[in-house]
Amino acid sequence: MSDSEHVLDWLQDWYAAQCNDDWEHEWGVKIATLDNPGWSVTIDLEETDLEDRECPRQNVNRGTHDWVWVWTAEKVFHAACGPGNLTEALTLFRSWATANSS
């Protein structure tokens, strides 16, 4: 299985694990489109095991429609990417979220 396979299943499981009858009313995961074109992803980290972790900004620019940027700010994981890079952006979140986890 490649690193990007089943990343949506993993994200669904991560989201479900945060839901505690409280968290999901205040925070969540948002995926939207950009007019570049591309995708925007925000994942709230408040009241999760990841809230105090930082993801330094990473900008990967391969072409006009082939790019991905990720970073954390104010307890939110952010990703912006080209129209074909959503899986890559979510895979970067998974890699960051699971790094050094027990």
A tleap script that builds the chain and sets N, CA, C and O, in Angstrom:
source leaprc.protein.ff14SB
mol = sequence {
  NMET SER ASP SER GLU HIE VAL LEU ASP TRP
  LEU GLN ASP TRP TYR ALA ALA GLN CYS ASN
  ASP ASP TRP GLU HIE GLU TRP GLY VAL LYS
  ILE ALA THR LEU ASP ASN PRO GLY TRP SER
  VAL THR ILE ASP LEU GLU GLU THR ASP LEU
  GLU ASP ARG GLU CYS PRO ARG GLN ASN VAL
  ASN ARG GLY THR HIE ASP TRP VAL TRP VAL
  TRP THR ALA GLU LYS VAL PHE HIE ALA ALA
  CYS GLY PRO GLY ASN LEU THR GLU ALA LEU
  THR LEU PHE ARG SER TRP ALA THR ALA ASN
  SER CSER
}
set mol.1.N position { 0.859 -1.178 0.000 }
set mol.1.CA position { 0.000 0.000 0.000 }
set mol.1.C position { 0.901 1.236 0.000 }
set mol.1.O position { 1.813 1.345 0.819 }
set mol.2.N position { 0.645 2.153 -0.910 }
set mol.2.CA position { 1.435 3.384 -0.939 }
set mol.2.C position { 1.003 4.295 0.202 }
set mol.2.O position { -0.057 4.109 0.799 }
set mol.3.N position { 1.846 5.284 0.492 }
set mol.3.CA position { 1.588 6.192 1.616 }
set mol.3.C position { 0.281 6.955 1.449 }
set mol.3.O position { -0.369 7.299 2.436 }
set mol.4.N position { -0.108 7.224 0.196 }
set mol.4.CA position { -1.311 8.031 -0.016 }
set mol.4.C position { -2.600 7.207 -0.025 }
set mol.4.O position { -3.693 7.768 0.062 }
set mol.5.N position { -2.480 5.875 -0.128 }
set mol.5.CA position { -3.682 5.050 -0.147 }
set mol.5.C position { -4.397 5.110 1.195 }
set mol.5.O position { -3.775 5.075 2.257 }
set mol.6.N position { -5.675 5.200 1.120 }
set mol.6.CA position { -6.543 5.162 2.294 }
set mol.6.C position { -6.374 6.357 3.226 }
set mol.6.O position { -6.746 6.279 4.397 }
set mol.7.N position { -5.815 7.467 2.725 }
set mol.7.CA position { -5.635 8.635 3.578 }
set mol.7.C position { -6.986 9.211 3.999 }
set mol.7.O position { -7.108 9.746 5.101 }
set mol.8.N position { -7.989 9.110 3.148 }
set mol.8.CA position { -9.313 9.596 3.523 }
set mol.8.C position { -9.910 8.729 4.630 }
set mol.8.O position { -10.545 9.247 5.549 }
set mol.9.N position { -9.710 7.416 4.546 }
set mol.9.CA position { -10.162 6.529 5.629 }
set mol.9.C position { -9.468 6.907 6.937 }
set mol.9.O position { -10.102 6.959 7.990 }
set mol.10.N position { -8.157 7.172 6.861 }
set mol.10.CA position { -7.423 7.557 8.065 }
set mol.10.C position { -7.968 8.867 8.631 }
set mol.10.O position { -8.157 8.986 9.842 }
set mol.11.N position { -8.225 9.856 7.760 }
set mol.11.CA position { -8.746 11.150 8.210 }
set mol.11.C position { -10.118 10.983 8.868 }
set mol.11.O position { -10.400 11.605 9.892 }
set mol.12.N position { -10.960 10.150 8.280 }
set mol.12.CA position { -12.271 9.886 8.883 }
set mol.12.C position { -12.121 9.288 10.273 }
set mol.12.O position { -12.841 9.666 11.197 }
set mol.13.N position { -11.190 8.357 10.422 }
set mol.13.CA position { -10.953 7.738 11.726 }
set mol.13.C position { -10.403 8.758 12.721 }
set mol.13.O position { -10.808 8.776 13.883 }
set mol.14.N position { -9.472 9.615 12.262 }
set mol.14.CA position { -8.909 10.645 13.139 }
set mol.14.C position { -10.019 11.585 13.605 }
set mol.14.O position { -10.108 11.906 14.791 }
set mol.15.N position { -10.859 12.024 12.679 }
set mol.15.CA position { -11.967 12.919 13.019 }
set mol.15.C position { -12.903 12.255 14.039 }
set mol.15.O position { -13.262 12.857 15.050 }
set mol.16.N position { -13.284 11.021 13.760 }
set mol.16.CA position { -14.200 10.303 14.658 }
set mol.16.C position { -13.602 10.166 16.057 }
set mol.16.O position { -14.325 10.237 17.051 }
set mol.17.N position { -12.292 9.972 16.135 }
set mol.17.CA position { -11.635 9.825 17.441 }
set mol.17.C position { -11.658 11.133 18.236 }
set mol.17.O position { -11.575 11.103 19.464 }
set mol.18.N position { -11.770 12.277 17.558 }
set mol.18.CA position { -11.826 13.569 18.257 }
set mol.18.C position { -13.230 13.860 18.781 }
set mol.18.O position { -13.400 14.589 19.758 }
set mol.19.N position { -14.224 13.286 18.125 }
set mol.19.CA position { -15.622 13.571 18.487 }
set mol.19.C position { -15.950 12.989 19.858 }
set mol.19.O position { -15.841 11.784 20.085 }
set mol.20.N position { -16.356 13.880 20.766 }
set mol.20.CA position { -16.629 13.468 22.142 }
set mol.20.C position { -17.902 14.140 22.670 }
set mol.20.O position { -18.043 14.357 23.874 }
set mol.21.N position { -18.806 14.459 21.779 }
set mol.21.CA position { -20.044 15.170 22.098 }
set mol.21.C position { -19.801 16.632 22.453 }
set mol.21.O position { -20.726 17.324 22.880 }
set mol.22.N position { -18.584 17.105 22.284 }
set mol.22.CA position { -18.252 18.498 22.569 }
set mol.22.C position { -17.388 19.081 21.451 }
set mol.22.O position { -17.737 20.098 20.853 }
set mol.23.N position { -16.241 18.416 21.171 }
set mol.23.CA position { -15.267 18.910 20.202 }
set mol.23.C position { -15.914 19.226 18.856 }
set mol.23.O position { -15.671 20.287 18.281 }
set mol.24.N position { -16.726 18.318 18.362 }
set mol.24.CA position { -17.293 18.471 17.017 }
set mol.24.C position { -18.283 19.629 16.909 }
set mol.24.O position { -18.615 20.050 15.801 }
set mol.25.N position { -18.756 20.146 18.030 }
set mol.25.CA position { -19.671 21.294 17.998 }
set mol.25.C position { -18.909 22.600 17.836 }
set mol.25.O position { -19.465 23.590 17.360 }
set mol.26.N position { -17.652 22.608 18.227 }
set mol.26.CA position { -16.835 23.823 18.184 }
set mol.26.C position { -15.808 23.794 17.050 }
set mol.26.O position { -15.535 24.821 16.428 }
set mol.27.N position { -15.235 22.605 16.783 }
set mol.27.CA position { -14.134 22.485 15.837 }
set mol.27.C position { -14.408 21.383 14.816 }
set mol.27.O position { -15.424 20.691 14.889 }
set mol.28.N position { -13.490 21.233 13.867 }
set mol.28.CA position { -13.687 20.192 12.868 }
set mol.28.C position { -12.653 20.241 11.759 }
set mol.28.O position { -11.561 20.786 11.918 }
set mol.29.N position { -13.028 19.659 10.635 }
set mol.29.CA position { -12.203 19.579 9.435 }
set mol.29.C position { -12.987 20.238 8.309 }
set mol.29.O position { -14.165 19.945 8.109 }
set mol.30.N position { -12.333 21.121 7.583 }
set mol.30.CA position { -12.996 21.810 6.470 }
set mol.30.C position { -12.149 21.668 5.212 }
set mol.30.O position { -10.948 21.937 5.219 }
set mol.31.N position { -12.791 21.244 4.144 }
set mol.31.CA position { -12.138 21.140 2.840 }
set mol.31.C position { -12.971 21.978 1.877 }
set mol.31.O position { -14.175 21.767 1.733 }
set mol.32.N position { -12.313 22.929 1.220 }
set mol.32.CA position { -13.010 23.831 0.300 }
set mol.32.C position { -12.157 23.998 -0.955 }
set mol.32.O position { -10.993 23.600 -0.992 }
set mol.33.N position { -12.753 24.587 -1.965 }
set mol.33.CA position { -12.020 24.855 -3.194 }
set mol.33.C position { -11.501 26.291 -3.195 }
set mol.33.O position { -12.058 27.179 -2.550 }
set mol.34.N position { -10.414 26.485 -3.941 }
set mol.34.CA position { -9.832 27.800 -4.164 }
set mol.34.C position { -10.080 28.194 -5.614 }
set mol.34.O position { -10.377 27.344 -6.453 }
set mol.35.N position { -9.958 29.469 -5.901 }
set mol.35.CA position { -10.187 29.910 -7.281 }
set mol.35.C position { -8.903 29.955 -8.098 }
set mol.35.O position { -8.895 30.529 -9.187 }
set mol.36.N position { -7.816 29.363 -7.601 }
set mol.36.CA position { -6.524 29.384 -8.313 }
set mol.36.C position { -6.468 28.522 -9.579 }
set mol.36.O position { -5.880 29.038 -10.529 }
set mol.37.N position { -6.953 27.361 -9.743 }
set mol.37.CA position { -7.808 26.556 -8.869 }
set mol.37.C position { -6.984 25.738 -7.879 }
set mol.37.O position { -5.766 25.618 -8.008 }
set mol.38.N position { -7.669 25.186 -6.901 }
set mol.38.CA position { -7.010 24.346 -5.923 }
set mol.38.C position { -7.913 24.041 -4.752 }
set mol.38.O position { -9.129 24.221 -4.814 }
set mol.39.N position { -7.290 23.574 -3.676 }
set mol.39.CA position { -8.003 23.155 -2.474 }
set mol.39.C position { -7.460 23.889 -1.259 }
set mol.39.O position { -6.292 24.276 -1.217 }
set mol.40.N position { -8.324 24.074 -0.278 }
set mol.40.CA position { -7.963 24.627 1.015 }
set mol.40.C position { -8.447 23.643 2.076 }
set mol.40.O position { -9.589 23.186 2.038 }
set mol.41.N position { -7.570 23.324 3.017 }
set mol.41.CA position { -7.916 22.400 4.099 }
set mol.41.C position { -7.575 23.078 5.421 }
set mol.41.O position { -6.472 23.600 5.587 }
set mol.42.N position { -8.512 23.073 6.356 }
set mol.42.CA position { -8.230 23.512 7.723 }
set mol.42.C position { -8.692 22.413 8.664 }
set mol.42.O position { -9.805 21.899 8.552 }
set mol.43.N position { -7.811 22.065 9.593 }
set mol.43.CA position { -8.095 21.004 10.553 }
set mol.43.C position { -7.831 21.571 11.942 }
set mol.43.O position { -6.690 21.862 12.302 }
set mol.44.N position { -8.891 21.722 12.706 }
set mol.44.CA position { -8.757 22.273 14.050 }
set mol.44.C position { -8.041 21.275 14.957 }
set mol.44.O position { -8.384 20.093 14.999 }
set mol.45.N position { -7.043 21.773 15.678 }
set mol.45.CA position { -6.264 20.938 16.579 }
set mol.45.C position { -6.587 21.200 18.043 }
set mol.45.O position { -6.129 20.473 18.924 }
set mol.46.N position { -7.371 22.233 18.302 }
set mol.46.CA position { -7.765 22.591 19.666 }
set mol.46.C position { -8.372 21.375 20.359 }
set mol.46.O position { -9.210 20.677 19.788 }
set mol.47.N position { -7.945 21.131 21.583 }
set mol.47.CA position { -8.433 20.013 22.400 }
set mol.47.C position { -8.187 18.643 21.765 }
set mol.47.O position { -8.953 17.703 21.976 }
set mol.48.N position { -7.094 18.544 20.976 }
set mol.48.CA position { -6.655 17.245 20.463 }
set mol.48.C position { -5.234 17.017 20.976 }
set mol.48.O position { -4.625 17.918 21.552 }
set mol.49.N position { -4.717 15.822 20.768 }
set mol.49.CA position { -3.339 15.523 21.164 }
set mol.49.C position { -2.321 16.329 20.359 }
set mol.49.O position { -1.142 16.366 20.710 }
set mol.50.N position { -2.772 16.973 19.286 }
set mol.50.CA position { -1.867 17.712 18.391 }
set mol.50.C position { -1.854 19.209 18.657 }
set mol.50.O position { -1.108 19.934 17.999 }
set mol.51.N position { -2.654 19.696 19.597 }
set mol.51.CA position { -2.838 21.141 19.746 }
set mol.51.C position { -1.559 21.904 20.066 }
set mol.51.O position { -1.468 23.087 19.737 }
set mol.52.N position { -0.577 21.280 20.688 }
set mol.52.CA position { 0.654 21.983 21.036 }
set mol.52.C position { 1.805 21.697 20.076 }
set mol.52.O position { 2.926 22.156 20.298 }
set mol.53.N position { 1.539 20.951 19.024 }
set mol.53.CA position { 2.588 20.638 18.044 }
set mol.53.C position { 2.588 21.669 16.932 }
set mol.53.O position { 1.544 22.207 16.561 }
set mol.54.N position { 3.772 21.933 16.408 }
set mol.54.CA position { 3.885 22.871 15.300 }
set mol.54.C position { 4.338 22.144 14.050 }
set mol.54.O position { 5.170 21.237 14.101 }
set mol.55.N position { 3.786 22.551 12.947 }
set mol.55.CA position { 4.234 22.085 11.640 }
set mol.55.C position { 4.826 23.305 10.945 }
set mol.55.O position { 4.090 24.211 10.555 }
set mol.56.N position { 6.156 23.338 10.785 }
set mol.56.CA position { 6.749 24.472 10.096 }
set mol.56.C position { 6.223 24.546 8.666 }
set mol.56.O position { 5.938 23.525 8.041 }
set mol.57.N position { 6.102 25.756 8.166 }
set mol.57.CA position { 5.570 25.953 6.814 }
set mol.57.C position { 6.435 25.215 5.795 }
set mol.57.O position { 7.660 25.332 5.781 }
set mol.58.N position { 5.755 24.454 4.948 }
set mol.58.CA position { 6.405 23.758 3.835 }
set mol.58.C position { 5.700 24.194 2.565 }
set mol.58.O position { 4.486 24.037 2.439 }
set mol.59.N position { 6.450 24.735 1.631 }
set mol.59.CA position { 5.893 25.126 0.339 }
set mol.59.C position { 6.571 24.305 -0.744 }
set mol.59.O position { 7.778 24.418 -0.959 }
set mol.60.N position { 5.794 23.485 -1.420 }
set mol.60.CA position { 6.299 22.698 -2.542 }
set mol.60.C position { 5.627 23.246 -3.788 }
set mol.60.O position { 4.411 23.130 -3.947 }
set mol.61.N position { 6.419 23.842 -4.674 }
set mol.61.CA position { 5.900 24.445 -5.902 }
set mol.61.C position { 6.538 23.756 -7.102 }
set mol.61.O position { 7.707 23.986 -7.412 }
set mol.62.N position { 5.761 22.908 -7.774 }
set mol.62.CA position { 6.271 22.185 -8.928 }
set mol.62.C position { 5.739 22.752 -10.241 }
set mol.62.O position { 6.327 22.525 -11.299 }
set mol.63.N position { 4.638 23.484 -10.179 }
set mol.63.CA position { 4.046 24.046 -11.392 }
set mol.63.C position { 2.797 24.831 -11.048 }
set mol.63.O position { 2.379 24.875 -9.890 }
set mol.64.N position { 2.209 25.442 -12.041 }
set mol.64.CA position { 1.036 26.290 -11.834 }
set mol.64.C position { -0.108 25.561 -11.145 }
set mol.64.O position { -0.795 26.133 -10.299 }
set mol.65.N position { -0.312 24.293 -11.508 }
set mol.65.CA position { -1.399 23.507 -10.921 }
set mol.65.C position { -0.887 22.337 -10.085 }
set mol.65.O position { -1.660 21.451 -9.721 }
set mol.66.N position { 0.400 22.330 -9.780 }
set mol.66.CA position { 1.018 21.225 -9.049 }
set mol.66.C position { 1.828 21.809 -7.894 }
set mol.66.O position { 3.025 22.069 -8.020 }
set mol.67.N position { 1.145 22.008 -6.765 }
set mol.67.CA position { 1.778 22.644 -5.613 }
set mol.67.C position { 1.034 22.263 -4.341 }
set mol.67.O position { -0.143 21.904 -4.376 }
set mol.68.N position { 1.736 22.347 -3.225 }
set mol.68.CA position { 1.106 22.093 -1.926 }
set mol.68.C position { 1.861 22.872 -0.854 }
set mol.68.O position { 3.091 22.862 -0.813 }
set mol.69.N position { 1.120 23.536 -0.001 }
set mol.69.CA position { 1.670 24.276 1.133 }
set mol.69.C position { 0.975 23.767 2.386 }
set mol.69.O position { -0.242 23.587 2.390 }
set mol.70.N position { 1.736 23.535 3.443 }
set mol.70.CA position { 1.158 23.132 4.732 }
set mol.70.C position { 1.851 23.893 5.855 }
set mol.70.O position { 3.025 24.247 5.748 }
set mol.71.N position { 1.110 24.141 6.934 }
set mol.71.CA position { 1.651 24.812 8.114 }
set mol.71.C position { 0.622 24.763 9.229 }
set mol.71.O position { -0.548 24.465 8.991 }
set mol.72.N position { 1.062 25.056 10.447 }
set mol.72.CA position { 0.122 25.234 11.550 }
set mol.72.C position { 0.205 26.674 12.032 }
set mol.72.O position { 1.258 27.309 11.977 }
set mol.73.N position { -0.916 27.163 12.500 }
set mol.73.CA position { -1.002 28.497 13.105 }
set mol.73.C position { -2.202 28.498 14.031 }
set mol.73.O position { -3.292 28.068 13.653 }
set mol.74.N position { -1.996 28.984 15.247 }
set mol.74.CA position { -3.071 29.133 16.223 }
set mol.74.C position { -3.914 27.864 16.389 }
set mol.74.O position { -5.144 27.901 16.365 }
set mol.75.N position { -3.207 26.741 16.559 }
set mol.75.CA position { -3.845 25.438 16.811 }
set mol.75.C position { -4.736 24.969 15.659 }
set mol.75.O position { -5.758 24.316 15.868 }
set mol.76.N position { -4.322 25.318 14.442 }
set mol.76.CA position { -5.014 24.857 13.235 }
set mol.76.C position { -3.956 24.381 12.246 }
set mol.76.O position { -2.956 25.062 12.022 }
set mol.77.N position { -4.181 23.205 11.654 }
set mol.77.CA position { -3.344 22.725 10.557 }
set mol.77.C position { -3.957 23.263 9.278 }
set mol.77.O position { -5.152 23.092 9.035 }
set mol.78.N position { -3.141 23.914 8.462 }
set mol.78.CA position { -3.605 24.488 7.199 }
set mol.78.C position { -2.913 23.790 6.039 }
set mol.78.O position { -1.739 23.432 6.121 }
set mol.79.N position { -3.647 23.607 4.978 }
set mol.79.CA position { -3.068 23.137 3.722 }
set mol.79.C position { -3.755 23.883 2.590 }
set mol.79.O position { -4.962 24.123 2.623 }
set mol.80.N position { -2.973 24.238 1.602 }
set mol.80.CA position { -3.494 24.798 0.355 }
set mol.80.C position { -2.738 24.072 -0.741 }
set mol.80.O position { -1.539 23.820 -0.617 }
set mol.81.N position { -3.437 23.737 -1.813 }
set mol.81.CA position { -2.764 22.940 -2.836 }
set mol.81.C position { -3.453 23.084 -4.181 }
set mol.81.O position { -4.557 23.618 -4.287 }
set mol.82.N position { -2.771 22.593 -5.198 }
set mol.82.CA position { -3.309 22.596 -6.545 }
set mol.82.C position { -4.478 21.630 -6.679 }
set mol.82.O position { -4.753 20.851 -5.766 }
set mol.83.N position { -5.168 21.682 -7.820 }
set mol.83.CA position { -6.383 20.885 -7.993 }
set mol.83.C position { -6.161 19.377 -7.948 }
set mol.83.O position { -7.095 18.627 -7.661 }
set mol.84.N position { -4.949 18.923 -8.224 }
set mol.84.CA position { -4.661 17.490 -8.193 }
set mol.84.C position { -3.838 17.064 -6.995 }
set mol.84.O position { -3.310 15.952 -6.975 }
set mol.85.N position { -3.717 17.933 -5.990 }
set mol.85.CA position { -2.818 17.659 -4.862 }
set mol.85.C position { -3.518 17.469 -3.523 }
set mol.85.O position { -2.855 17.491 -2.487 }
set mol.86.N position { -4.828 17.286 -3.510 }
set mol.86.CA position { -5.541 17.131 -2.251 }
set mol.86.C position { -5.075 15.897 -1.487 }
set mol.86.O position { -4.867 15.974 -0.276 }
set mol.87.N position { -4.909 14.774 -2.155 }
set mol.87.CA position { -4.430 13.561 -1.491 }
set mol.87.C position { -3.053 13.792 -0.888 }
set mol.87.O position { -2.778 13.355 0.229 }
set mol.88.N position { -2.192 14.477 -1.624 }
set mol.88.CA position { -0.850 14.784 -1.120 }
set mol.88.C position { -0.934 15.648 0.140 }
set mol.88.O position { -0.215 15.396 1.106 }
set mol.89.N position { -1.801 16.663 0.142 }
set mol.89.CA position { -1.952 17.542 1.303 }
set mol.89.C position { -2.443 16.762 2.514 }
set mol.89.O position { -1.928 16.942 3.618 }
set mol.90.N position { -3.433 15.898 2.318 }
set mol.90.CA position { -3.960 15.102 3.426 }
set mol.90.C position { -2.924 14.090 3.917 }
set mol.90.O position { -2.862 13.791 5.110 }
set mol.91.N position { -2.119 13.569 3.004 }
set mol.91.CA position { -1.050 12.640 3.378 }
set mol.91.C position { 0.007 13.355 4.208 }
set mol.91.O position { 0.560 12.772 5.140 }
set mol.92.N position { 0.293 14.617 3.879 }
set mol.92.CA position { 1.234 15.393 4.683 }
set mol.92.C position { 0.683 15.609 6.091 }
set mol.92.O position { 1.434 15.554 7.065 }
set mol.93.N position { -0.625 15.855 6.205 }
set mol.93.CA position { -1.221 15.975 7.538 }
set mol.93.C position { -1.070 14.671 8.304 }
set mol.93.O position { -0.658 14.670 9.464 }
set mol.94.N position { -1.402 13.562 7.657 }
set mol.94.CA position { -1.289 12.263 8.338 }
set mol.94.C position { 0.145 11.999 8.768 }
set mol.94.O position { 0.369 11.555 9.894 }
set mol.95.N position { 1.115 12.258 7.912 }
set mol.95.CA position { 2.518 12.034 8.255 }
set mol.95.C position { 2.932 12.891 9.444 }
set mol.95.O position { 3.608 12.412 10.354 }
set mol.96.N position { 2.528 14.155 9.434 }
set mol.96.CA position { 2.845 15.049 10.549 }
set mol.96.C position { 2.149 14.606 11.827 }
set mol.96.O position { 2.763 14.569 12.893 }
set mol.97.N position { 0.873 14.270 11.721 }
set mol.97.CA position { 0.073 13.913 12.899 }
set mol.97.C position { 0.566 12.620 13.546 }
set mol.97.O position { 0.467 12.461 14.762 }
set mol.98.N position { 1.090 11.710 12.756 }
set mol.98.CA position { 1.499 10.412 13.295 }
set mol.98.C position { 2.982 10.337 13.606 }
set mol.98.O position { 3.439 9.350 14.183 }
set mol.99.N position { 3.740 11.352 13.241 }
set mol.99.CA position { 5.183 11.359 13.539 }
set mol.99.C position { 5.368 11.419 15.057 }
set mol.99.O position { 4.719 12.206 15.746 }
set mol.100.N position { 6.248 10.587 15.550 }
set mol.100.CA position { 6.576 10.550 16.984 }
set mol.100.C position { 5.374 10.226 17.856 }
set mol.100.O position { 5.376 10.527 19.049 }
set mol.101.N position { 4.353 9.619 17.279 }
set mol.101.CA position { 3.206 9.239 18.128 }
set mol.101.C position { 3.466 7.859 18.706 }
set mol.101.O position { 4.167 7.035 18.119 }
set mol.102.N position { 2.892 7.636 19.853 }
set mol.102.CA position { 3.119 6.331 20.498 }
set mol.102.C position { 2.061 5.348 20.123 }
set mol.102.O position { 2.094 4.203 20.573 }
savepdb mol mol.pdb
quit
